[in-house]
Amino acid sequence: MRWFLGTLLALIIAVGIYLGSAVVSLARLAEAAKAADAAEVLARTDVVRLRRSLVDQIVSAYLKQLGRDRPVKPLERLAANTYGASVADAMIARMLTAENLTDLLNKGAINSDGNAIARMRSLSELDTSNVLETLRGMSLIKPVELMFSLGEGENAGGVSLHFEGDGWKLSGIQLPSAAVQVLAQNLINKRAG
């Protein structure tokens, strides 16, 4: 019985440390965004994963827009996943400058080609000092990846943190559907142009 209680206590402590370290990393990322410290925001970001996350959202919305009027053929799907992903990656590269990323996290402004195309709730608005509320908006994606909702509603969005060897890093931003649709439409326009 003692062995069982000791193991249960150790498991509870491990889960507390695991979740606590994620909340602390999220709070530090929010502080860096609020202070407009672009270098610190980039240091707390896995840029490769973040780009892949955003490109996947845009290509998925692009395929949905193509498939709205007719079924998408397998060859079109392949072309969208290759050509569309490369164009979307170029769009995202311009969006993910240190200043644009910091602005997105601090103010919620989603910029594309220098123009604000949409807004989402900003990370700096999240009250990470209220740990229970922060944990309530958290969901497990993988054992090493957590998603934190930035609020409720269609414009709220969210951020994902991924655990790497030295701590939690920003690995994804869940854009509001309106922003993803605008970016997907930009992809369609570039394809047609």
N, C-alpha and C positions, 0 to 999 in steps of 0.2 A: 504494500500500500504506500509506504514512504517513497519507494522507487517511482511509482506512478505519479504521485503528487510532485515529486522533484522534477520529473520529466515534463509534466504539465506546466509547472512554474517556469522552467527553462524555456519551453516553447513560447509561452506568453511573453516573456522578456525578449526573446529573439524577434518575435513579430512586432513588439513595441519599438525596438531599436530599428528594425527594417522600415516601418511606417514613419517613425519619427525622423529618421535620416532623410526620407523623401520629402517630408513637409519642410524640414530645415533647408534643404536644397531649393525647394520651390520658393520659400521665403527669401532666400538670398538672390535668386534670379529676379524675383519681383522687386527687391530693393535696388538691384543694379539697373533694372529697366526704369524704375521711378527716378533714379538719380541720373538717367540718360548716360550711363557709363557703358558705351558701346563695346569697349574692349572687354569689360567684365561679362557682359551678356554673351559675347562670342566665346569667351573662355568657358562658360557654362552651357555651351551649345554643341551638340554633335551635328555639325552642318551637313554632313553627307546624309545622315538619317533624316534630318529635317527636310532637305531638298527632296529626297525620295518620297517622303510622306506627302508633301504638297503636290509633287508631280503625279503621284498615284491618284490623288483626289481629283485633279484637273482632267486627267486622261479618262477616268471613270465617268465623270460628268460629260465629257466630250462624247464618249461612246453612247451614253444615254440620250444625248441630244441627237446624235446621228440615228439612233434606233427609234426615235419618237414616231416618225412617219412610216418607216419600213424596217424590216429586219436587217441587222448588220451582217454582211457576209463575212465569212471567216478571213478572207483576204483583206477586207477593209479593217477588220479587228486587228490583224497582224500589222497592217500599215499604221493604224492609229497607235498601236503599242510601240512601234519603232519610231516612225516619223513624228507622231504626236508627242511622244515622250521626249524626243530631242528638242522640239520646239518649246514644249512646256518647261523643260529643264532650263532652256535659255531665258524664258520669261521669269522663272523662279530665281535664277541667278541674279537678275537685275533687281528683283524684289528683296533678295536676302543680303543686301549690303548691310554692313554693321549698323548704319544709321537707320535704314528702313526697318530692320528687325527690331531694333530698340524702340523705334517709334510705334511699331505694331504692338509690341508688348506693353509699352507705356501708355499709349493713347488709343489703341484699338483701330488705328487707321491702316487699311489695307491699300497699299499703293502699287500700281502697275504702270510702268513707263512714265513715272513722275506724276501720275494722276491718282487721286484717291478714288477708288472704285467701290468701296464698301467699308463698313465699320463692324467691329465686334467688341464685346466687352473686353477691356484691357486686363492684363495680368496684374497691373499695379492697383486695380480696384479690388482685387481679391484680398480679403482679410485673413492672412495666414496666421495671425495671432490667435484666432479662434480655431484651435486645432480640431475640435469635434466637427465644426461646420466644414472645414477643409477636407477632413476625412469622409464626410458625408457625400461630398462631390467627387470622390475618388472612385475609380474602377480599375480592376486588375485586367491588363491586356495579356501579359505574359508574366512569369515570375520575376523577370527583370525589367518590366515596363509597366508603368502606371499612367492612367489618364486622369487629369483633374479638370472637371467642368468649371468654366468661368461664370456660370450662372444658368438661368433657365431661359427658355425662349429660343426662337430661331436665329437670333443674332448673338447669342452668348459665345459659342465656340468652346474650345478647350485646348489644353496643352498636355503633351505626353512627356514623361521623363523616363529615361532609360538608364539602368545602372551599369556602369563600366567599372573597371578596376579601382578607380580613384574616387568614385561617387556617382551621384545622379546628374544627368545632363539632359537638357531640352532636346528631344528627338522628334517631336511632331507638334504641329499646330492644327487643330481641327477647325477649319474655316467654316463660317456660316454658309449655308447652301446658296444664298444669293451671291456671295462673293465667288464661290466655286463656279456657279453658272456664268457669271461675267467673264471669268478667266477662261472657261471652256469656250465661250462664244468668241473671245479673242483668238483662241487657237483655231476655231473654224474660219474666222476672218483671215488669219495668216495663211491658212491652207488654201483658201479660195483666191487670195491675192497673189 
